[in-house]
Amino acid sequence: MIKKRIKNIFWSLSRAAVNRAVKENDELSAIWGLSYNILPSLDEHYITARLSEEESLRARLLICSQASFLRKVITVISENGQAVNNYLDIGDSDGSARILLKESMKNVDIDTLGINLQPKAVEKMKQKGLEAECIDAMELSKQGRRYDIVSVFETLEHLPNPIGFLESIHSIVNHRLAISVPLICKSRVSLRYLDDKWPGDKIPTIENIHVFELSPEDWSKIFLHCGWEIEFEKKVRQFPKKGMLALLMKYTWRKISFEGYWFVSLKKNDEYRKRYCIE
């Protein structure tokens, strides 16, 4: 009974926080309404698990935030007099954000491509009429391909070598690299498969394991070290930031999820990258 009450409090706070996040941002609010028409159900958004009602709500917040953030990235680039002809989404799970982006910017013609190492995810995107490939992002650089905007949403924390990835992706990006990572106050190494509670029959993979979950401050240092400068950022919270209940349940949130999502638009800046050397 107590666990059920705690769970009900948890999800009621989560729903309230999601609704607040949507209401506080006009552009996000507009895309939020559009999403229910275009994507009425997100039950099978991820390959590995079917979402509950509460998880689906938070997934919708993430997808709408991705589309909203990309709209701003495109607008900023265009206002700077640069053309945006194509866009690559690394780690795209089902093309939802790309669908929302196109529907919300019908006056802008941009070729999009989603890549994922899981064939099922690629097939799902193709069934929706979207361009998709089952290929490693680094193979694209070997082929000499370049994209005006590249996004890496909720993927960087899964990589065993995020520094190597951020350095090597320079050759793919023309204008901007858009990234989102879990919003974490205190940096930590996740690797939860090493915990005693990890199911013995569950295979840890790059899909279901986070390696580094860093705070915005620490990610900012990593970006500069790898030759990227933050142009603008956005924090989207899926749980309330203030209040007694927020403080009481913060420990619980850290155990099962995170506070929200941190979005950054990055442009190239080699100042600090060139200063670092191995002697």
C-alpha positions as CSV (number, residue, x, y, z in Angstrom):
1,M,0.0,0.0,0.0
2,I,2.8,2.4,0.9
3,K,4.7,1.6,-2.2
4,K,1.6,2.2,-4.3
5,R,1.0,5.6,-2.7
6,I,4.6,6.6,-3.2
7,K,4.4,5.6,-6.9
8,N,1.2,7.6,-7.3
9,I,2.9,10.7,-5.8
10,F,5.9,10.1,-8.0
11,W,3.9,10.0,-11.2
12,S,1.6,12.8,-10.3
13,L,4.6,15.0,-9.7
14,S,6.1,13.9,-13.0
15,R,2.9,14.7,-15.0
16,A,2.7,18.1,-13.3
17,A,6.3,18.8,-14.2
18,V,5.9,17.7,-17.8
19,N,2.8,19.9,-18.2
20,R,4.6,22.8,-16.6
21,A,7.6,22.4,-19.0
22,V,5.2,22.4,-22.0
23,K,3.2,25.5,-20.8
24,E,6.4,27.5,-20.1
25,N,7.6,27.3,-23.7
26,D,5.3,28.5,-26.5
27,E,7.1,26.6,-29.3
28,L,7.2,23.4,-27.3
29,S,3.6,23.8,-26.5
30,A,2.7,24.1,-30.2
31,I,4.7,21.0,-31.1
32,W,3.2,19.2,-28.2
33,G,-0.3,19.7,-29.5
34,L,0.8,18.7,-33.0
35,S,2.4,15.5,-31.7
36,Y,-0.9,14.0,-30.6
37,N,-2.2,14.4,-34.2
38,I,0.9,13.0,-35.9
39,L,2.0,10.5,-33.2
40,P,-1.1,9.5,-31.3
41,S,0.7,6.5,-29.7
42,L,4.3,6.1,-28.5
43,D,3.8,2.6,-27.1
44,E,6.4,1.1,-29.4
45,H,8.8,4.0,-29.6
46,Y,11.7,2.0,-28.4
47,I,12.8,-1.4,-29.7
48,T,13.6,-2.9,-26.3
49,A,10.5,-2.2,-24.3
50,R,6.9,-1.2,-24.5
51,L,6.2,2.1,-22.7
52,S,3.8,2.5,-19.8
53,E,1.4,5.5,-19.8
54,E,3.8,7.5,-17.6
55,E,6.9,6.6,-19.6
56,S,5.1,7.4,-22.8
57,L,4.3,10.9,-21.4
58,R,8.0,11.5,-20.7
59,A,9.0,10.1,-24.1
60,R,6.6,12.5,-25.8
61,L,8.2,15.4,-23.8
62,L,11.7,14.3,-25.1
63,I,10.6,13.9,-28.7
64,C,8.8,17.2,-28.8
65,S,11.8,18.9,-27.1
66,Q,14.1,17.4,-29.8
67,A,11.9,18.8,-32.6
68,S,11.5,22.1,-30.9
69,F,15.3,22.4,-30.3
70,L,16.1,21.5,-33.9
71,R,13.7,24.2,-35.1
72,K,15.7,26.7,-33.2
73,V,19.0,25.4,-34.5
74,I,17.8,25.7,-38.0
75,T,16.4,29.2,-37.4
76,V,19.7,30.4,-35.9
77,I,21.8,29.0,-38.8
78,S,19.4,30.5,-41.4
79,E,19.5,33.9,-39.6
80,N,23.3,33.8,-39.9
81,G,23.0,33.5,-43.7
82,Q,23.9,29.8,-43.9
83,A,21.8,27.3,-45.9
84,V,20.5,24.1,-44.2
85,N,20.0,21.4,-46.8
86,N,20.4,18.2,-44.9
87,Y,20.2,16.8,-41.4
88,L,21.6,13.6,-39.8
89,D,20.1,12.1,-36.6
90,I,22.6,9.6,-35.1
91,G,20.9,7.0,-32.9
92,D,17.4,7.7,-34.3
93,S,15.1,5.1,-32.8
94,D,12.0,5.5,-34.9
95,G,12.0,8.8,-36.7
96,S,9.4,10.5,-34.5
97,A,11.4,13.7,-34.0
98,R,12.1,14.0,-37.7
99,I,8.5,13.5,-38.5
100,L,7.5,16.3,-36.1
101,L,10.2,18.6,-37.4
102,K,9.0,18.3,-41.0
103,E,5.4,18.7,-40.0
104,S,6.1,21.8,-38.0
105,M,8.4,23.4,-40.7
106,K,6.5,22.6,-43.9
107,N,7.9,25.7,-45.6
108,V,11.5,24.4,-45.1
109,D,12.8,21.7,-47.4
110,I,15.5,19.7,-45.6
111,D,16.7,16.1,-46.5
112,T,16.9,14.0,-43.3
113,L,18.6,10.7,-42.5
114,G,18.4,8.6,-39.4
115,I,21.0,6.0,-38.6
116,N,21.0,3.3,-36.0
117,L,23.0,0.1,-35.4
118,Q,19.8,-1.9,-34.8
119,P,18.3,-3.2,-38.0
120,K,14.8,-3.3,-36.4
121,A,15.0,0.4,-35.7
122,V,16.1,1.1,-39.3
123,E,13.3,-1.0,-40.7
124,K,10.7,0.8,-38.5
125,M,11.9,4.2,-39.9
126,K,11.8,2.9,-43.5
127,Q,8.2,1.7,-43.0
128,K,7.3,5.3,-42.1
129,G,8.8,6.5,-45.4
130,L,11.9,7.9,-43.8
131,E,15.4,7.7,-45.0
132,A,17.4,5.4,-42.7
133,E,20.6,3.4,-42.7
134,C,22.1,0.7,-40.4
135,I,25.6,2.1,-40.2
136,D,28.1,3.3,-37.6
137,A,28.4,7.1,-37.6
138,M,32.2,6.9,-38.0
139,E,31.8,5.0,-41.3
140,L,30.1,8.1,-42.7
141,S,33.2,10.1,-42.2
142,K,35.2,7.5,-44.0
143,Q,32.9,7.8,-46.9
144,G,33.4,11.6,-47.0
145,R,29.8,12.4,-46.2
146,R,28.9,15.7,-44.6
147,Y,25.7,17.2,-43.1
148,D,24.7,20.7,-42.2
149,I,23.2,19.6,-38.9
150,V,24.0,16.5,-37.0
151,S,22.1,15.5,-33.8
152,V,23.1,13.0,-31.1
153,F,20.1,12.8,-28.8
154,E,20.2,10.7,-25.7
155,T,23.1,8.7,-27.1
156,L,26.4,10.3,-25.9
157,E,25.9,8.8,-22.4
158,H,25.7,5.3,-23.9
159,L,29.1,5.5,-25.6
160,P,32.2,4.0,-24.0
161,N,34.4,6.7,-25.5
162,P,32.4,9.9,-25.9
163,I,35.6,12.0,-26.2
164,G,36.8,10.0,-29.2
165,F,33.4,10.2,-30.7
166,L,33.1,14.0,-30.3
167,E,36.6,14.5,-31.8
168,S,36.1,12.2,-34.8
169,I,32.6,13.6,-35.7
170,H,34.2,17.0,-36.7
171,S,34.6,15.9,-40.3
172,I,30.9,15.1,-40.7
173,V,29.4,18.4,-39.4
174,N,29.1,21.5,-41.6
175,H,27.4,23.9,-39.3
176,R,26.1,22.6,-36.0
177,L,26.1,19.6,-33.7
178,A,22.9,19.3,-31.6
179,I,23.2,17.1,-28.5
180,S,20.9,16.1,-25.6
181,V,22.0,14.2,-22.5
182,P,20.3,13.4,-19.2
183,L,20.1,16.4,-16.9
184,I,22.3,15.3,-14.0
185,C,23.3,17.6,-11.1
186,K,26.2,15.5,-9.9
187,S,28.3,13.5,-12.4
188,R,28.5,9.8,-12.0
189,V,29.6,6.6,-13.7
190,S,26.5,4.5,-14.3
191,L,27.3,1.0,-15.6
192,R,24.3,-0.4,-13.7
193,Y,24.9,-3.9,-14.9
194,L,27.7,-4.0,-12.3
195,D,25.1,-3.5,-9.5
196,D,23.7,-6.5,-7.5
197,K,20.2,-5.7,-8.6
198,W,20.9,-6.1,-12.4
199,P,19.0,-9.2,-13.6
200,G,21.4,-12.1,-14.2
201,D,19.7,-13.1,-17.5
202,K,19.8,-9.6,-19.0
203,I,22.6,-8.9,-21.4
204,P,24.1,-5.4,-20.9
205,T,24.4,-3.6,-24.3
206,I,25.1,-0.1,-25.6
207,E,21.3,0.2,-25.9
208,N,20.4,-0.4,-22.3
209,I,23.5,0.8,-20.4
210,H,24.7,4.4,-19.6
211,V,28.4,4.7,-19.1
212,F,29.0,8.4,-18.2
213,E,26.2,10.5,-16.8
214,L,27.8,13.9,-16.4
215,S,26.6,17.3,-15.2
216,P,26.3,20.2,-17.7
217,E,29.4,21.7,-16.2
218,D,31.5,18.6,-16.8
219,W,30.0,18.0,-20.3
220,S,30.8,21.7,-21.1
221,K,34.5,21.0,-20.4
222,I,34.4,17.8,-22.5
223,F,32.9,19.8,-25.4
224,L,35.6,22.5,-25.3
225,H,38.3,19.8,-24.9
226,C,37.0,18.1,-28.1
227,G,36.8,21.3,-30.2
228,W,33.1,22.3,-29.6
229,E,31.7,25.5,-28.2
230,I,28.2,25.9,-26.8
231,E,26.2,28.4,-28.8
232,F,23.0,28.1,-26.8
233,E,21.4,25.5,-24.5
234,K,18.0,24.5,-23.1
235,K,17.0,22.5,-20.0
236,V,13.8,20.5,-20.0
237,R,12.7,19.1,-16.7
238,Q,10.6,15.9,-16.3
239,F,10.5,16.3,-12.5
240,P,9.9,19.4,-10.4
241,K,13.0,21.4,-9.4
242,K,11.7,23.0,-6.2
243,G,9.4,22.1,-3.3
244,M,9.4,19.8,-0.3
245,L,8.2,16.8,-2.2
246,A,10.9,17.4,-4.9
247,L,13.6,17.4,-2.2
248,L,12.2,14.2,-0.6
249,M,11.9,12.3,-3.8
250,K,15.1,13.4,-5.5
251,Y,16.9,10.3,-4.2
252,T,14.3,8.1,-5.8
253,W,14.5,9.9,-9.1
254,R,18.3,9.5,-9.2
255,K,17.8,5.7,-8.8
256,I,15.3,5.2,-11.6
257,S,15.7,8.1,-13.9
258,F,17.1,11.7,-14.0
259,E,15.8,15.2,-13.6
260,G,15.3,16.0,-17.3
261,Y,17.2,16.6,-20.5
262,W,19.9,19.1,-21.3
263,F,20.1,20.3,-24.9
264,V,23.1,22.1,-26.5
265,S,23.8,23.5,-29.9
266,L,27.5,23.2,-30.6
267,K,29.7,25.0,-33.2
268,K,33.3,24.2,-33.9
269,N,36.0,25.9,-31.8
270,D,39.5,24.4,-31.8
271,E,41.1,26.9,-29.4
272,Y,41.3,24.5,-26.5
273,R,41.6,21.4,-28.6
274,K,44.8,22.7,-30.0
275,R,46.2,23.7,-26.6
276,Y,46.0,20.1,-25.3
277,C,48.9,17.8,-26.3
278,I,50.5,14.5,-25.3
279,E,54.2,14.8,-24.9
